[in-house]
Amino acid sequence: VMVENANMHALYVNSKVLKDIDAESKSSTPGITKINGKYTGELLELIAMNLALAQLPKITFEDMCDITRSASRLAHRVGVTTMVDAAIGLSFLTHGLQAYQHEVPKRDFPQRVFMFPVNLWVHHVGLDYVRKLKEENTDKLAVDAIKFFTDGSLHGHTAHLQWPFYHHCGCNGMENIPVDALQKQWLAFQKAGFRVAVHVNGDQAIEQALQAANYVLNNDACFDHRHSFEHTQMASENQLARMATLGIASNFLINHVYYWADTHIKNLGLTRAQNINPLQSALQHGVKFS
């Protein structure tokens, strides 16, 4: 049994799954949670989740083509003409790229699609391969940004936070990639002609992403780089000012205000919760956002 959290950063599994992934031998893996020495069945973030997801039957090429057409029909029904898949190459979603290549060029496919390869997949297949994919971009199907997941979910307690951390547990979330690795990979991607989209929810994740951006642009000055931070929920005034200076855009996760405001008050305290997704401050600092 596997149940995925709506935030897509946590998976809840039963003892059969824990046995199948040999959790005991992987107890040092980040994200395999225990309480008082006993496994809870909660797996947090991609490294731990992928151990379980790898046990699922592989999605066939035909199934993925059907899924792609279903997504297209749903988008068309509400008037969406451009779709972005911001996680190409997740290990359990097999044949995603091939399905887009097969379906999107068809005359009756009504959207253009932009694809964000995940950095781990780029490392697996090689940067030259992804660069070749980008050279084959068309008006309907294009490789765009390379995606980093630096932290996790605010309401799932895996977003990377600065002090005073999460109120209810005193933890500070999870770091999915160290800042030095982020700097090194980001610089290589920019030099190869790619923009990057960096998933950041917590204020510590935003801080580390800003450090990386500053490093990259100091070592390879690029005026029109189009890099973006995805979600940027806990950005401070200082961080927004630095984003504007560096030319970093943001894709705010504003629906959290509607769906999880009460949860954020519980986890972060009222003052910090009242400042999540700071659109007006972003406007005042000149940060471009969607």
Secondary structure as UniProt FT lines:
FT   STRAND          2..4
FT   TURN            6..7
FT   STRAND          10..13
FT   HELIX           15..20
FT   TURN            21..22
FT   HELIX           23..26
FT   TURN            27..28
FT   TURN            30..31
FT   STRAND          32..35
FT   TURN            36..37
FT   STRAND          38..44
FT   HELIX           45..53
FT   TURN            54..55
FT   HELIX           61..77
FT   TURN            78..79
FT   STRAND          82..88
FT   TURN            91..92
FT   TURN            94..95
FT   HELIX           96..103
FT   TURN            104..105
FT   TURN            107..108
FT   STRAND          112..118
FT   HELIX           119..125
FT   HELIX           127..135
FT   STRAND          141..143
FT   STRAND          146..149
FT   TURN            154..157
FT   TURN            163..164
FT   TURN            167..169
FT   HELIX           179..191
FT   TURN            192..193
FT   STRAND          196..200
FT   HELIX           203..219
FT   TURN            223..224
FT   STRAND          228..231
FT   TURN            233..234
FT   HELIX           237..246
FT   STRAND          249..252
FT   HELIX           255..259
FT   HELIX           261..268
FT   HELIX           270..273
FT   TURN            274..275
FT   HELIX           279..285
//
